[in-house]
């Protein structure tokens, strides 16, 4: 695709998200989501890549189903307000609307399409789906959120399925997709108590995801066994390990502060059961991350992926590593003020 057209669709992608989250009516919100869908499909579609074309078609079908549920729900809401105030119908509207938003972001139990589509896309298109495309549905879900029981069910289901499904996977894109679902369960737990911490968590998650995917894209790594190529490249191993430690949310990286604040808020609000569930299930994801790190350290490969471009990339991202390590100290100081 021509670069000018890509720039046009990228601008439309950002504009449509802003239209959705700033709309004053449900219909305006739905129009923004449809514009967003029409903008992302040309970006995803690539003639030279069959899997990318297939993934774009699958994504279009899934998002169309979710949009159809939303417009049907809007019609039901209009009929409900014009005829009666039946509480059962209002509950159905709530479940349908939020289920459609959960389909759009790939949360469990509506997540089955999500890893397959991420697997078929390029790394940069996967980055868009994992970060920017989650903004509008999550904010709209937050606006429409009224039932904590439904949300807790989604959080626990997402945490369980993402942790169990990630075991024994060898494709890094699918691992990141399930990791995204796991992170989303933490983020949604903050929708109940603190919107500010939710925004902070999403920002740190996006920052860590951008670093990690940029590294994997530059090194052209798709599977776990390819991480052994880094064995003779100590600088890249260090960068890879720091990226993953931040992504899994362990100290002293900046990724730890989002989980730390989430745990603190849940304990203050006496949601100990949900806190324990999230912490235990996240240990499964940490086990998978450490498995990836072990592959990059212990297993050796004669292939050398460390070209001059790799050295340039490492130098350009060294400042990001500094932010990654010192971010916890800086943010801790700011929150203590």
Residue pairs with C-beta under 8 A, 6 or more apart in sequence:
1 42
1 45
1 46
5 42
6 42
6 43
9 39
9 40
9 42
9 43
10 39
10 43
12 35
12 38
12 39
13 36
13 39
13 40
13 43
13 128
13 132
14 132
15 35
16 32
16 33
16 35
16 36
16 39
16 136
17 32
17 36
17 132
17 135
17 136
18 32
19 28
19 31
19 32
19 35
20 29
20 32
20 33
20 36
20 136
20 139
20 140
21 32
21 135
21 136
21 139
21 140
23 29
23 31
23 32
26 70
26 74
26 77
27 74
29 140
30 67
30 70
30 71
30 74
32 136
33 67
33 70
33 104
33 136
33 137
34 67
36 133
36 136
37 60
37 63
37 64
37 67
40 59
40 128
40 133
41 56
41 59
41 60
43 125
43 128
44 52
44 55
44 56
44 59
44 121
44 125
45 52
45 53
45 56
46 52
46 53
46 122
47 53
49 122
51 119
51 120
51 121
52 120
52 121
52 122
52 125
54 120
55 116
55 117
55 118
55 119
55 120
55 121
56 121
58 113
58 116
58 117
58 120
59 113
59 117
59 129
62 103
62 113
62 117
63 104
65 103
66 100
66 101
66 103
66 104
67 100
69 96
69 97
69 99
69 100
69 103
70 97
70 100
70 101
72 96
73 93
73 96
73 97
73 100
76 89
76 92
76 93
76 96
77 93
80 86
80 89
80 90
80 93
94 144
94 146
94 147
94 150
95 150
97 144
98 141
98 144
98 145
98 150
99 110
101 137
101 138
101 140
101 141
101 144
102 110
102 137
102 141
102 154
103 110
104 133
104 137
105 133
105 134
105 137
105 138
105 141
105 184
106 113
106 114
106 177
106 180
106 181
107 154
107 158
107 181
107 184
107 185
107 188
108 154
108 157
108 158
108 160
108 161
108 162
108 181
109 157
109 161
111 158
111 161
111 162
111 181
114 177
114 180
114 181
115 165
115 173
115 174
115 177
115 178
117 129
118 126
118 129
118 130
118 173
118 174
118 176
118 177
119 171
119 173
119 174
119 177
121 129
121 173
122 217
123 173
123 213
123 216
123 217
124 213
124 217
126 173
126 176
126 177
126 213
127 209
127 210
127 213
130 176
130 177
130 180
130 209
130 213
131 205
131 206
131 209
131 210
134 184
134 202
135 202
138 184
138 187
138 188
138 202
141 188
141 191
142 191
142 195
142 198
145 151
145 191
145 192
148 192
151 188
151 191
151 192
152 274
154 185
154 188
155 185
155 188
155 189
155 274
155 278
156 185
156 274
156 277
158 181
158 182
158 184
158 185
158 188
159 182
159 185
159 277
159 278
159 281
159 282
160 281
161 181
162 178
162 179
162 181
162 182
162 185
162 281
162 285
163 178
163 182
163 281
163 282
163 284
163 285
164 284
165 178
166 174
166 175
166 178
166 179
166 182
166 284
166 285
166 288
167 284
167 288
169 175
169 178
169 288
170 223
170 224
170 225
171 222
171 223
171 224
172 216
172 221
172 222
172 223
172 224
172 292
173 222
175 288
175 292
176 209
176 212
176 213
178 285
179 247
179 285
180 209
182 281
182 282
182 285
183 201
183 205
185 278
186 201
186 258
186 259
186 262
186 278
186 282
187 198
187 201
187 202
187 205
188 198
189 262
189 266
189 271
189 274
189 278
190 197
190 198
190 201
190 262
190 265
191 198
192 269
193 265
193 266
193 269
194 265
197 258
197 261
197 262
197 265
200 257
200 258
200 261
201 258
201 261
201 262
204 254
204 255
204 257
204 258
205 255
205 258
207 254
208 243
208 246
208 247
208 254
208 255
208 324
209 247
211 243
211 246
211 317
211 320
211 324
212 243
212 244
212 247
214 313
214 317
215 236
215 239
215 240
215 243
215 313
215 317
216 222
218 309
218 310
218 313
219 229
219 230
219 236
219 305
219 310
220 305
221 227
221 229
224 291
224 292
224 295
225 295
225 299
227 240
227 292
227 295
227 296
227 299
228 295
228 296
228 299
228 300
228 301
229 301
229 303
229 304
229 305
230 236
230 237
230 240
230 296
230 305
231 237
231 296
231 297
231 298
231 299
231 300
231 301
232 300
232 301
232 304
232 306
233 304
233 305
233 306
233 310
235 314
236 306
236 310
236 314
237 296
237 297
239 314
239 317
239 321
240 293
240 296
241 293
241 296
242 253
242 321
242 324
242 325
243 324
244 289
244 292
244 293
245 253
245 255
245 289
246 253
246 254
246 255
246 256
246 324
247 255
247 289
248 255
248 285
248 286
248 289
249 255
249 256
249 258
249 259
249 282
250 256
250 286
251 328
252 325
252 328
252 329
253 324
253 325
253 327
253 328
254 323
254 324
254 325
254 327
254 328
254 331
255 324
256 328
257 327
257 328
257 331
257 332
259 282
261 335
262 278
263 275
263 279
266 272
266 274
266 275
266 278
267 275
